[in-house]
């Protein structure tokens, strides 16, 4: 009984500290959550003064000036997006560096899925040159403890990698993304993980068996295990909407030598530009789009990189396509225009806020957070999709009273 009372007392003291947190405690919490490290006395006093003045956003912006916000907080948030294992224990790469750079430079975060952009290390850092066939540039940057706040410089993929500007699509066409999601397979992984990482929806949440199945490729059996009901009630739910979208990646591949480089560490992204013909398909389409054609020979044969968004209608209309009412078409050609489609959805805006909320508040948003959550999403959009604004407002919300 005595022990139970001791635990109750400890819990009440902790709760009292949280509820009655003063401006200095709030400043400390904001800095700890945003930068991941304690603030020095002068910074803490400056943040405390801002909070007393009723400007917790200014306090949060001060915390974001610390280099650890980029080297630790952002890196740990973004790194799992760059690999199928979704592990934070992966080296710095061009995907992660590009996201960090976009946030640092207050760039419209929608560009993460469609811009011709790439962040590399400053020439004065003595790093190996950026390579399309290895990750040494970024791994050396990390090993040398480069301050990403000042060590990253903005460039373009078309200038650094030689990819045509029209074929660039933000992080989707970085080497790290290609290594993780264009490797082998059918390129469906690129869409699945882009949806998970930037729309916060996996295929299970997107299933819709009411969409037409006319664009499902030949490699998908219509009678798996000899039972067509499985296809009609399950497989079609993902493939009917996904396959027309994945067609946007039809000209992309990640090439590597599986015999000498089984882990694909030295592979590179390749793109079939105008005039390049794949010998197996007779078009610009990569051969992986025609594999296992005998599974259902009457299925769709991919002729080009035109995509169509069948999920603009039906249940997935709730993802809020073209949330800014720009009149974006529900179809296009190539990864860039698909990235524009995805990045201009309500799901994209909401997903970024959800990820920042979990990073800063150390938990998922719950029902009692929904009003504030919606306010932050709205603010994110009106701030021209500035992710720092999301960090600041979220830190303010979770600073304690």
C-alpha positions as CSV (number, residue, x, y, z in Angstrom):
1,X,0.0,0.0,0.0
2,X,2.8,2.4,0.9
3,X,4.6,1.7,-2.4
4,X,1.3,2.4,-4.3
5,X,1.0,5.7,-2.5
6,X,4.7,6.5,-3.4
7,X,4.0,5.9,-7.0
8,X,0.9,8.0,-6.9
9,X,2.8,10.9,-5.3
10,X,5.5,10.7,-7.9
11,X,2.9,10.7,-10.7
12,X,1.1,13.7,-9.3
13,X,4.4,15.6,-9.0
14,X,5.2,14.8,-12.6
15,X,1.7,15.8,-13.7
16,X,2.0,19.0,-11.7
17,X,5.3,19.8,-13.3
18,X,3.8,19.3,-16.8
19,X,0.6,21.3,-16.1
20,X,2.4,24.2,-14.3
21,X,5.4,24.4,-16.5
22,X,6.6,28.0,-16.5
23,X,8.1,29.9,-19.4
24,X,11.6,28.7,-18.8
25,X,10.5,25.0,-18.6
26,X,8.5,25.6,-21.8
27,X,11.5,27.1,-23.5
28,X,13.6,24.1,-22.4
29,X,11.0,21.6,-23.7
30,X,10.8,23.4,-27.1
31,X,14.5,23.4,-27.6
32,X,14.9,19.8,-26.4
33,X,12.2,18.6,-28.8
34,X,13.3,20.6,-31.8
35,X,17.1,20.4,-31.5
36,X,17.4,17.2,-29.5
37,X,20.0,18.8,-27.3
38,X,19.9,21.3,-24.3
39,X,20.1,25.0,-25.0
40,X,22.8,27.1,-23.6
41,X,21.8,29.6,-20.9
42,X,21.7,32.6,-23.2
43,X,19.6,30.9,-25.8
44,X,17.2,29.6,-23.1
45,X,16.8,33.1,-21.7
46,X,16.1,34.5,-25.1
47,X,13.5,31.8,-25.7
48,X,12.0,32.4,-22.3
49,X,11.6,36.1,-23.0
50,X,9.8,35.3,-26.2
51,X,7.4,33.0,-24.5
52,X,6.7,35.5,-21.7
53,X,6.0,38.1,-24.5
54,X,3.5,35.6,-26.0
55,X,5.6,34.6,-29.0
56,X,6.4,30.9,-28.6
57,X,6.8,30.7,-32.4
58,X,9.8,33.0,-32.2
59,X,11.2,30.8,-29.4
60,X,10.8,27.7,-31.7
61,X,12.5,29.5,-34.6
62,X,15.4,30.2,-32.3
63,X,15.6,26.5,-31.5
64,X,15.7,25.7,-35.2
65,X,18.8,27.8,-35.6
66,X,20.8,25.1,-33.8
67,X,22.7,22.8,-36.1
68,X,21.4,19.7,-34.3
69,X,17.9,20.5,-35.8
70,X,19.4,19.5,-39.2
71,X,22.0,17.0,-38.2
72,X,19.9,15.1,-35.7
73,X,16.2,15.9,-35.7
74,X,15.5,16.2,-39.4
75,X,18.0,13.5,-40.3
76,X,16.4,11.0,-38.0
77,X,12.9,11.9,-39.2
78,X,13.7,11.6,-42.9
79,X,16.2,8.7,-43.1
80,X,13.5,6.0,-42.6
81,X,11.8,7.4,-45.8
82,X,14.8,6.4,-47.8
83,X,14.9,2.7,-47.4
84,X,12.4,-0.2,-47.5
85,X,13.4,-1.3,-44.0
86,X,12.3,2.2,-42.8
87,X,15.3,2.2,-40.4
88,X,16.9,5.3,-39.1
89,X,20.2,3.5,-39.0
90,X,21.1,4.2,-42.6
91,X,23.8,6.5,-43.9
92,X,23.2,10.1,-45.1
93,X,22.3,10.1,-48.7
94,X,21.1,12.5,-51.4
95,X,17.4,11.9,-50.6
96,X,17.9,12.9,-46.9
97,X,20.2,15.8,-47.7
98,X,17.8,17.2,-50.2
99,X,14.9,17.1,-47.8
100,X,17.0,18.8,-45.1
101,X,18.1,21.5,-47.6
102,X,14.6,22.2,-48.7
103,X,13.5,22.7,-45.0
104,X,16.6,24.8,-44.2
105,X,16.0,27.2,-47.2
106,X,12.3,27.6,-46.5
107,X,11.4,26.2,-49.9
108,X,7.8,25.2,-50.8
109,X,7.9,21.6,-49.5
110,X,5.7,20.4,-52.3
111,X,8.8,20.6,-54.4
112,X,10.1,17.5,-52.6
113,X,8.2,15.4,-55.1
114,X,8.7,17.2,-58.4
115,X,11.5,19.7,-58.5
116,X,14.8,19.6,-60.3
117,X,16.7,19.9,-57.1
118,X,19.6,18.2,-55.3
119,X,21.6,19.2,-52.2
120,X,25.2,18.3,-52.1
121,X,28.2,19.2,-49.9
122,X,30.0,22.4,-50.3
123,X,33.1,22.2,-52.5
124,X,35.3,23.5,-49.8
125,X,34.7,20.6,-47.5
126,X,37.2,18.3,-49.3
127,X,34.6,15.6,-50.0
128,X,34.6,13.0,-52.8
129,X,32.7,14.4,-55.8
130,X,29.0,13.4,-56.0
131,X,28.8,10.1,-57.9
132,X,25.8,8.6,-59.7
133,X,27.2,5.1,-58.8
134,X,28.1,5.3,-55.1
135,X,27.2,7.2,-51.9
136,X,30.7,8.2,-50.8
137,X,30.0,11.9,-51.1
138,X,27.4,11.8,-48.3
139,X,28.9,9.1,-46.2
140,X,32.1,11.1,-46.0
141,X,30.1,14.1,-45.1
142,X,28.5,12.2,-42.2
143,X,31.8,10.6,-41.1
144,X,33.5,14.1,-41.0
145,X,30.7,15.5,-38.9
146,X,29.8,18.2,-41.4
147,X,27.3,20.8,-40.1
148,X,24.4,20.3,-42.5
149,X,23.1,23.7,-41.7
150,X,26.0,25.4,-43.5
151,X,27.6,22.5,-45.4
152,X,24.8,21.8,-47.9
153,X,24.4,23.7,-51.1
154,X,21.5,23.7,-53.5
155,X,22.0,22.4,-57.0
156,X,19.9,20.6,-59.6
157,X,19.8,16.9,-60.5
158,X,20.0,17.8,-64.2
159,X,23.3,19.6,-63.6
160,X,24.9,17.1,-61.2
161,X,23.5,13.7,-62.4
162,X,22.8,14.4,-66.1
163,X,19.2,13.4,-65.8
164,X,17.0,15.5,-68.1
165,X,15.3,18.3,-66.2
166,X,11.9,17.1,-67.5
167,X,12.6,13.6,-65.9
168,X,13.5,14.9,-62.5
169,X,10.9,14.5,-59.7
170,X,12.4,15.7,-56.4
171,X,13.5,12.9,-54.1
172,X,11.8,10.2,-56.2
173,X,14.6,10.6,-58.7
174,X,17.5,10.7,-56.3
175,X,20.0,7.9,-56.3
176,X,19.0,6.8,-52.8
177,X,15.4,6.5,-53.8
178,X,16.3,4.6,-57.0
179,X,18.5,2.2,-55.1
180,X,15.7,1.5,-52.6
181,X,12.6,1.6,-54.8
182,X,13.5,1.2,-58.5
183,X,15.7,-1.7,-57.9
184,X,14.6,-5.0,-59.5
185,X,10.8,-5.6,-59.2
186,X,8.2,-3.7,-61.2
187,X,8.7,-0.1,-59.9
188,X,5.5,-0.4,-57.9
189,X,7.7,-0.1,-54.8
190,X,8.4,3.5,-55.7
191,X,4.7,4.4,-55.6
192,X,4.0,2.4,-52.5
193,X,6.8,3.9,-50.4
194,X,6.2,7.4,-51.8
195,X,2.6,7.1,-50.7
196,X,3.6,5.8,-47.3
197,X,6.2,8.5,-46.7
198,X,4.4,11.5,-48.2
199,X,0.7,10.7,-48.1
200,X,0.8,8.6,-44.9
201,X,-1.3,5.9,-46.6
202,X,-0.1,2.4,-47.4
203,X,-1.8,0.3,-50.1
204,X,-4.1,-1.3,-47.6
205,X,-5.7,2.1,-46.8
206,X,-6.0,2.9,-50.5
207,X,-7.8,-0.3,-51.6
208,X,-10.8,0.3,-53.8
209,X,-12.3,-2.6,-55.7
210,X,-14.7,-0.2,-57.5
211,X,-12.2,1.2,-60.0
212,X,-11.9,-0.2,-63.5
213,X,-9.2,-2.9,-64.0
214,X,-8.3,-2.0,-67.6
215,X,-4.8,-0.8,-66.7
216,X,-3.6,-3.7,-64.6
217,X,-0.5,-5.3,-66.1
218,X,0.0,-8.7,-67.4
219,X,2.1,-9.9,-64.5
220,X,-0.9,-9.9,-62.2
221,X,-2.8,-13.2,-62.3
222,X,-6.6,-12.9,-62.6
223,X,-7.0,-16.2,-60.8
224,X,-4.4,-16.4,-58.1
225,X,-4.3,-20.0,-56.7
226,X,-7.0,-20.8,-59.3
227,X,-9.6,-18.6,-57.6
228,X,-10.7,-15.5,-59.5
229,X,-12.6,-14.2,-56.5
230,X,-9.2,-13.4,-54.8
231,X,-8.4,-11.1,-57.7
232,X,-11.8,-9.4,-57.8
233,X,-12.1,-8.9,-54.0
234,X,-8.5,-8.2,-53.1
235,X,-5.9,-7.8,-55.8
236,X,-7.9,-5.4,-57.9
237,X,-8.4,-3.1,-54.9
238,X,-4.7,-2.0,-55.1
239,X,-3.7,-2.7,-58.7
240,X,-6.6,-1.0,-60.4
241,X,-5.6,2.4,-59.0
242,X,-1.9,1.8,-58.5
243,X,-0.9,0.4,-61.9
244,X,-2.1,3.5,-63.9
245,X,-0.1,5.7,-61.5
246,X,3.1,3.5,-61.5
247,X,3.1,3.9,-65.3
248,X,4.7,7.3,-64.7
249,X,8.0,5.5,-63.8
250,X,8.0,3.3,-67.0
251,X,11.3,4.8,-68.3
252,X,13.3,4.4,-65.0
253,X,15.5,1.6,-63.7
254,X,18.2,1.1,-61.2
255,X,21.1,-0.8,-62.9
256,X,23.7,-2.8,-61.0
257,X,25.7,-6.0,-61.5
258,X,24.1,-8.7,-59.3
259,X,27.1,-11.0,-59.5
260,X,29.9,-8.6,-58.5
261,X,27.7,-6.2,-56.5
262,X,24.9,-8.2,-54.9
263,X,24.0,-5.4,-52.5
264,X,23.7,-2.9,-55.4
265,X,26.0,-0.4,-53.6
266,X,27.6,0.7,-57.0
267,X,24.5,0.8,-59.1
268,X,22.9,3.9,-60.6
269,X,19.6,5.3,-61.8
270,X,19.1,5.1,-65.5
271,X,16.4,6.8,-67.6
272,X,15.3,6.0,-71.2
273,X,15.3,9.5,-72.8
274,X,13.8,10.3,-76.1
275,X,15.3,8.1,-78.8
276,X,16.4,5.4,-76.4
277,X,14.8,2.0,-77.1
278,X,14.7,-1.0,-74.7
279,X,15.6,-4.1,-76.8
280,X,13.1,-6.2,-74.9
281,X,10.1,-3.9,-75.3
282,X,10.9,-2.1,-78.5
283,X,9.9,1.2,-76.9
284,X,11.3,3.5,-74.2
285,X,9.5,1.4,-71.6
286,X,11.9,-0.6,-69.3
287,X,11.6,-4.4,-69.7
288,X,10.5,-4.8,-66.1
289,X,7.1,-3.5,-67.2
290,X,6.7,-6.5,-69.4
291,X,7.9,-9.3,-67.1
292,X,5.7,-12.3,-66.4
293,X,3.4,-11.4,-69.3
294,X,2.2,-15.0,-69.4
295,X,0.5,-14.6,-66.0
296,X,-2.4,-13.0,-67.9
297,X,-1.5,-12.3,-71.5
298,X,-4.7,-10.3,-72.1
299,X,-3.6,-7.8,-69.4
300,X,-2.4,-4.3,-70.0
301,X,0.9,-3.8,-72.0
302,X,2.6,-0.6,-70.9
303,X,3.3,1.5,-74.1
304,X,4.6,4.7,-72.5
305,X,4.8,6.7,-69.3
306,X,1.3,8.2,-69.3
307,X,-0.3,8.0,-65.8
308,X,-4.0,8.4,-64.8
309,X,-5.3,8.9,-61.3
310,X,-8.3,6.6,-61.1
311,X,-8.4,7.4,-57.3
312,X,-9.6,10.9,-57.9
313,X,-13.0,9.3,-57.8
314,X,-14.5,6.8,-55.4
315,X,-13.4,6.5,-51.7
316,X,-9.9,7.9,-52.3
317,X,-11.3,11.2,-53.4
318,X,-11.1,11.8,-49.7
319,X,-7.3,12.3,-50.1
320,X,-8.2,15.7,-51.4
321,X,-6.6,15.9,-54.8
322,X,-5.7,19.4,-56.1
323,X,-6.4,20.9,-52.7
324,X,-5.4,24.4,-53.9
325,X,-8.0,24.2,-56.8
326,X,-5.4,24.9,-59.4
327,X,-7.3,22.8,-62.0
328,X,-4.6,20.2,-62.2
329,X,-5.4,17.4,-64.7
330,X,-5.9,13.9,-63.4
331,X,-3.4,12.5,-65.8
332,X,0.0,13.3,-67.3
333,X,3.3,11.8,-68.5
334,X,6.3,11.0,-66.3
335,X,7.3,11.1,-62.7
336,X,7.4,14.9,-62.4
337,X,3.8,15.5,-63.2
338,X,2.8,12.6,-61.0
339,X,4.8,14.2,-58.2
340,X,2.9,17.5,-58.7
341,X,-0.4,15.5,-58.4
342,X,0.6,13.8,-55.2
343,X,2.2,16.9,-53.6
344,X,-1.0,19.0,-54.2
345,X,-3.2,16.7,-52.3
346,X,-4.7,17.3,-48.9
347,X,-3.2,14.0,-47.8
348,X,0.3,15.3,-48.6
349,X,-0.2,18.4,-46.4
350,X,-1.7,16.4,-43.6
351,X,1.0,13.8,-43.7
352,X,3.8,16.3,-43.3
353,X,2.1,17.7,-40.2
354,X,1.6,14.2,-38.8
355,X,5.2,13.3,-39.1
356,X,6.4,16.6,-37.5
357,X,3.8,16.2,-34.8
358,X,5.2,12.7,-33.9
359,X,8.8,14.0,-34.0
360,X,8.1,17.0,-31.8
361,X,5.4,15.8,-29.5
362,X,6.8,12.2,-29.3
363,X,3.4,10.7,-30.0
364,X,0.7,10.4,-32.7
365,X,-2.0,13.0,-32.7
366,X,-5.2,11.9,-30.9
367,X,-8.9,13.0,-31.0
368,X,-8.3,15.9,-28.7
369,X,-5.6,17.2,-31.0
370,X,-7.7,17.3,-34.1
371,X,-8.7,20.9,-34.0
372,X,-5.2,22.2,-33.5
373,X,-3.9,19.6,-36.0
374,X,-6.2,21.0,-38.7
375,X,-5.2,24.5,-37.9
376,X,-1.5,23.6,-38.4
377,X,-2.3,21.9,-41.7
378,X,-4.1,25.1,-42.8
379,X,-1.1,27.2,-41.7
380,X,1.3,24.9,-43.5
381,X,-0.5,25.6,-46.8
382,X,-0.9,29.3,-46.3
383,X,2.8,29.6,-45.4
384,X,3.6,28.3,-48.9
385,X,4.2,24.9,-47.5
386,X,7.1,26.0,-45.2
387,X,7.9,23.0,-43.0
388,X,9.6,25.1,-40.4
389,X,6.3,26.7,-39.7
390,X,4.9,23.3,-38.9
391,X,7.7,22.6,-36.5
392,X,7.2,26.0,-34.8
393,X,3.5,25.7,-34.3
394,X,3.7,22.1,-33.2
395,X,6.4,22.9,-30.7
396,X,4.2,25.7,-29.3
397,X,1.3,23.3,-29.0
398,X,3.3,20.6,-27.2
399,X,5.3,22.9,-24.9
400,X,3.0,22.4,-21.9
401,X,1.0,25.0,-20.0
